[in-house]
Each structure stands twice: as C-alpha cells, then as structure tokens.
Amino acid sequence: MTKKCIIIGASHAAAQLAPSLRQGGWEGDILVVGDEPYLPYHRPPLSKAFLAGEKTVDSLAIRPEAFYENNNIQFMVGRVTAIDRDTKTLTLTDGQELSYDKLALCMGSRVRKVSLPGSELQGIHYVRNIADAEGIRSQVTEGEHAVIVGGGYIGLETASALRKLGMKVLVLEMASRILQRVTAPELSEFYTRIHTEKGVDVRTDMSVVSITGDTHCEKVICADGSVFPADLVVVGVGVLPNVELAEDAGITVNNGIVVNEFCCTNDDNIVAAGDCTNHFNKRYDRRIRLESVPNASEQGKTAAASICGVKKEYNSLPWFWSDQYDLKLQIAGLSQGYDQVLIRGDNFTSRSFAAFYFKDEKLISADCVNRPQEFMLSKKIISQKLEIDLKRLVDESIPVKELLQC
Ligand SMILES: Cc1cc2nc3c(=O)[nH]c(=O)nc-3n(C[C@H](O)[C@H](O)[C@H](O)COP(=O)(O)OP(=O)(O)OC[C@H]3O[C@@H](n4cnc5c(N)ncnc54)[C@H](O)[C@@H]3O)c2cc1C
C-alpha cells in the first residue's frame, strides 16, 4: 500500500516541506490541502511590491507548477475542519474525508481583527493574503486619505506602498513609538523620520476607538477626541496562530502548536512547521513562536526529515526583513531582553546604519538598514557566539570584513 502524507496549508512551510520529503526519500503520496486558490506564493510582497503595483500575482509563486508536477506533489483546494487521530482521517468543509499515514500542520497564522464600533464598515482592510492586497489596491485613489492602524512592520510597509501610489497616509500607533515591540528607540525615531520625510503623518499614543461612516468608512475617531478623514483604513495589529484544528484534535497547543526540536508534535504521526508552531529555542533559552519566512522554510525541512525518519534538529538563527521605500532592513536574531544598543553609522541623517543589541556584552540581535555586510557579520557572530570588540564595531573607519580580526 502506498503511504500518504497530507500537508494542511499551502504556503511557505508547505512549499519547503513537500519537496524536502521527496529529497529525503519519501516515496508515498504527498497531498497539500490549502484553502487559498493558489499554489504557495510569497506572502511578504503583499504589503510591499505587490501592494505598490510592482508585482503581479503570477510573479509571487514560490515554485512553478511544473516543479510540483515533476516531484509528484499534489494540491487540493479545500479547508480541513477536523482531524481524527484514531482513524487518521481528515474531514473537509464539504464533508469529504481523506486518510493519511503522516500529517504535517502548516496552517500559519491569521490577522488579529479589531472589534470597534464601525469596524465592519466597507473600506476597512487587513493584509494577509492575495485577496486582501487586491482589495486594498482596488480602493487606492491618488489624493484620498488612507489611515493605517498600527505602526508595526506591516503597517509601515503598507504606508510606504500607499504613499508611493499617491495617497495621503496617516499612521496611528497606540504605543508611544512605532515598532516599539520589536526595536530600540533609535529605530523608531529613524523610521518616523523617513516616513515623515516622505509625507506620511505618523501619530503615536493614539488609540482608535471607533470608525464612522454610512456604509463605507469616512472617519477614524481616537480616544483623545481626534477625528481623521479616512477613505481607506488598513489595520495591522498582529496575527494569531491557527491552532484550533490541532487543539480540537488533542494536539498540545500553547501559544502555537507545541513542537520539539524535530518539529514533532505529541502525536508520532503529526509534525508541524511555520507560523502556527511554538518551539523551545535553545539559543534564546525559552519557548518562542516566530512569524517569518526563514522559520517556516527551515522548520519545513526539519519536519520533512522527521517524517522520513531522520533526526535533523531545528536550530536556525531567526532572521527577518522589511522593505520600506528604498530601505532594506535586515534583522538578525531576537532583541528582546537587550541591555545595550550600539549604532554603527549615522541613524540621524543618513539612510544606512546598523543597530547592535547586546545582553551582558554578547551580541544577541542586529537591525541593519541598507547594511548587508553588517547583517551577514551579525548572523555569524550571534550563530557562532563569537566575541567582538565593541569599540571597533562602532568605528566606521574599520571595514566590516576586518572587524573580527584583532
Ligand atoms: C503582508 C505580510 C508581509 C510579511 N512580510 C514578511 C517579511 O518581510 N519577512 C518575513 O520573513 N516574513 C514576512 N511575513 C510573514 C510570513 O509571510 C509568514 O511568516 C509566512 O507566510 C508563514 O508561512 P506558513 O506557511 O507558516 O503560514 P501562512 O503563510 O500563514 O500559510 C498558512 C496557509 O494555511 C491555510 N490554512 C489555514 N488553516 C487551514 C485549514 N484548516 N485548511 C486548509 N488550509 C488552511 C491558510 O489559509 C494559509 O494559506 C509577512 C506576512 C504578511 C501577511
């Protein structure tokens, strides 16, 4: 009997897991069941180049259709509503049942929605999938008012794209600075300057309490009584992992589907990878849930290896990126818990610098703006736990490639 591996969710994790299964020697069937009508596609451009009209849907595909055909990887559009672990059966929305020998959970995450008076009005959008981004694009009109709720990366990237398209853009952030959850004040100040220079109105300490309009949004109201015109509202206030399917099936969940270093769940026949997982990270000595493409891909490889009976530990350094205007931010590691920040370059007037985050004089993370060399160096230092002279690190007269030589 041919064995069957089913992957639930057809995105970044699945696009890596499925071919890695073949490379790892899985000879059985591979079926990817996803609820979006596309083959796996690159999600990051949705708030960047795709939203700005610089990419088409076709150009988003992670791999061409022929690749999956050549590797005998099948796709089915559908939504799984239940997992029966005793009979190893999945149920889909239309009642169809599918049986599996091995199962991979790659359900990702979904946007956190706001529940405010007026939040159901037309013209209020989120950005998670192609349909969302197309919905925003269809409402872009040069000179009209766009209000972005949330000054995180998605909100700021959206602001950048809508500004490029000629909208008047206002960013409303509840905290006292944008990017507060993920960066040092130096980065928040930098991005506030960049957006302001581009004509974006960035307001902090602004809590949105309602949105008004007849059938379509017209105004956004804040707790301090401020009222802003809004022809279009984009909300970017974080995501929630898609765990309910797993939880209902008795799979252990704790802020994500709990996996070990081999991406295995508490069921021997079920692995999980990507945004929907929560793993213990040895490097940071705590459990974490990551929302990034590199994590989804690396966990996809590890999960595939586990299905093929090979123990391939997941221990990659987390990294991320964000594109806004002409700026490429590359982030190595996680900065939470830092006690010192050092800057190489000029974050006040230039458009290129690196912020290094230290804990007990050890580099734990770096935000590198248009600084690919510093990014590569940081990845190396953090991954290999190398020592670095702090004075030399911030001395721009020393070329990056010489920084590790003493
Ligand atoms: C606008 C935007 C910009 C981003 N920018 C960056 C960036 O610059 N860099 C970066 O590293 N990351 C970025 N990310 C995050 C990155 O896209 C995610 O980390 C990545 O997509 C996670 O991949 P995944 O496969 O785990 O899950 P997802 O991409 O979330 O995919 C999960 C898929 O499973 C489907 N699904 C869920 N439940 C079911 C079910 N029951 N049945 C069938 N299908 C189901 C979902 O609909 C979805 O298609 C961005 C995300 C967004 C939305």
The ligand as a Gaussian input file, in Angstrom:
#p B3LYP/6-31G(d) Opt

LIG

0 1
 C        1.772000      41.287000       4.463000
 C        2.815000      40.393000       5.065000
 C        4.149000      40.742000       4.988000
 C        5.121000      39.923000       5.535000
 N        6.430000      40.273000       5.420000
 C        7.376000      39.421000       5.853000
 C        8.751000      39.691000       5.643000
 O        9.110000      40.741000       5.100000
 N        9.671000      38.780000       6.039000
 C        9.294000      37.619000       6.650000
 O       10.159000      36.801000       6.986000
 N        8.001000      37.333000       6.880000
 C        7.039000      38.203000       6.491000
 N        5.720000      37.901000       6.699000
 C        5.378000      36.691000       7.464000
 C        5.415000      35.458000       6.566000
 O        4.645000      35.678000       5.418000
 C        4.928000      34.268000       7.359000
 O        5.812000      34.055000       8.424000
 C        4.841000      33.038000       6.471000
 O        3.883000      33.227000       5.471000
 C        4.491000      31.821000       7.303000
 O        4.307000      30.740000       6.449000
 P        3.418000      29.487000       6.891000
 O        3.494000      28.514000       5.785000
 O        3.797000      29.075000       8.261000
 O        1.934000      30.043000       7.068000
 P        0.969000      31.014000       6.198000
 O        1.764000      31.769000       5.191000
 O        0.169000      31.731000       7.185000
 O        0.058000      29.976000       5.426000
 C       -0.824000      29.087000       6.025000
 C       -1.823000      28.647000       4.973000
 O       -2.660000      27.632000       5.525000
 C       -4.007000      27.904000       5.199000
 N       -4.870000      27.227000       6.168000
 C       -5.028000      27.513000       7.483000
 N       -5.885000      26.669000       8.055000
 C       -6.266000      25.798000       7.094000
 C       -7.151000      24.682000       7.068000
 N       -7.810000      24.294000       8.160000
 N       -7.332000      24.014000       5.903000
 C       -6.659000      24.406000       4.779000
 N       -5.811000      25.453000       4.734000
 C       -5.619000      26.135000       5.882000
 C       -4.039000      29.428000       5.250000
 O       -5.168000      29.977000       4.612000
 C       -2.748000      29.780000       4.540000
 O       -2.913000      29.743000       3.158000
 C        4.725000      38.726000       6.187000
 C        3.373000      38.378000       6.273000
 C        2.431000      39.201000       5.715000
 C        0.968000      38.814000       5.808000

